[in-house]
Amino acid sequence: MWTDAREDLIRRAAALRPLLERNRAEGEQERRLADQSIAALDEAGLFRAWVPRRFGGLEHDLRTVMDATVEVTRGDASAGWLVLILGCGDWLTGLFPDRAQEEVFGTDPDTKVCQVLTPKTAAQRVDGGWRVSGSWAPASGCLHAGWAILGVSLPEHGDEPAGAAFALTPMSELSIKDTWFTLGMRATGSNLLIGENVFIPDHRVLRRAPAARGIFPRKLNDSPRYRTALIPTLATFLIAPVLGMAEEALEHVVSQSGHKGIAFTSYERQRDSTAFQLAVAESAMKIDVARLIAHRLAAVVDGHALSGTYPDYVERARLRQHSSHAIRQCREAVDGLVGAYGAAAMSESDLLHTILRDIQTASRHAIAHPDSNAELFGRALLGIEPNITEMI
């Protein structure tokens, strides 16, 4: 059993690294996380970190969960990504009406919730709820999930305007199409979900626009964990696995530098080269900056929740922009390390090859898109309405 101490969760996450490393190749080949890895993450409490405490969850603060996810990612990037995605699924479920939470966690607090938040299909109004048919991807973690949160578009109904919403659906009512053939993050199993005439009762719907402004229908779990701002929480947490990849790349390159030479030069050890030293320093600085941003954003997001305030429009846009900057710093750091390390990074037998593929894939998440985030932040600063998204 575990306690809810910050250091304990991070220590347990770090202790999993050898097991996750051993299973990494199997996950890549099978395109799903190994069952042993999932079981170990469950046992360590990583998948309960954001389950509501009233169901046996831990409700850790954002920085703790991020730092633990960094440690998991250093063992296996796909494992870290699933801790992120399924953890966010647990947290989002905690924002739904209490009845929906009971259905998900009431009999099994280890139930996992995957999500595809982009509204991929329109819903039709029926008695007591909505009917949806469509497909949603990429659904990271769907191979291990019991429930899914699906993005849908709702028409105007009663006093409610038309708009996007999140629909909570049992995986038993969906099918999975094997579509996840990618450059990196192969073990996340981020396949396509298909639903045909699925009924979504009203209590399993969370409207996106009010949620982005901090208006949540949940009642019983009114702790700071469930008062944090929607998009800033998701965007900040997204830094963690990418940061873990960059930190692992730096450690690997440094560890090899004492016995790896530089071809066509007199350097028998990379570490003796001034150019190599400068490249490593530059990449390490970018990683340090990303880590500082991650910790600051976590403090701001949770600070508002603890004080009972909600970040205003401009601050939320700034938080999302800073998150994408941190993620880009991590990707640029790995690019620099690859350049310094040399062509060996292109070999499938080299760890840096795996990290390069994974970070190029993971860092392209839509919430981290740098140009879009710069535009929405600029529009917010200048008071230009409407913005390009309500997911701020």
Buried (B, 14 or more C-beta within 10 A) or exposed (E): EEEBEBEBBBEBBBEBBEBBBBBBEBBBEBBBBBEEBBEBBBEBBBBBBBBBBBBEBBBBBBBBBBBBBBBBBBBBBBBBBBBBBBBBBBBBBBBBBBBBBBBBBEEEBBBBBBBBBEBBBBBEBEEEBBBBEBBBBBBBBBBBBBBBBBBBBBEEEEEEEEBBBBBBBBBEBBEBEEBBEBEBBBBBBBBBBBBEEBBBBBBBBBBBEBBBBBEBBBEEBEBBBBBBBBBBBBBBBBBBBBBBBBBBBBEBBBEBBEEBBBEEEEBEBBBBBEEBBEBBEBBBEBBEBBBEBBBBBBBBBBEBBBEEEBBEBBBBBBBBBBBBBBBBBBBBBBBBBBEBBBEBBEEEEBBBBBBBBBBBBBBBBEBBBBEBBBBBBEBBEEEEEEBEBBBB
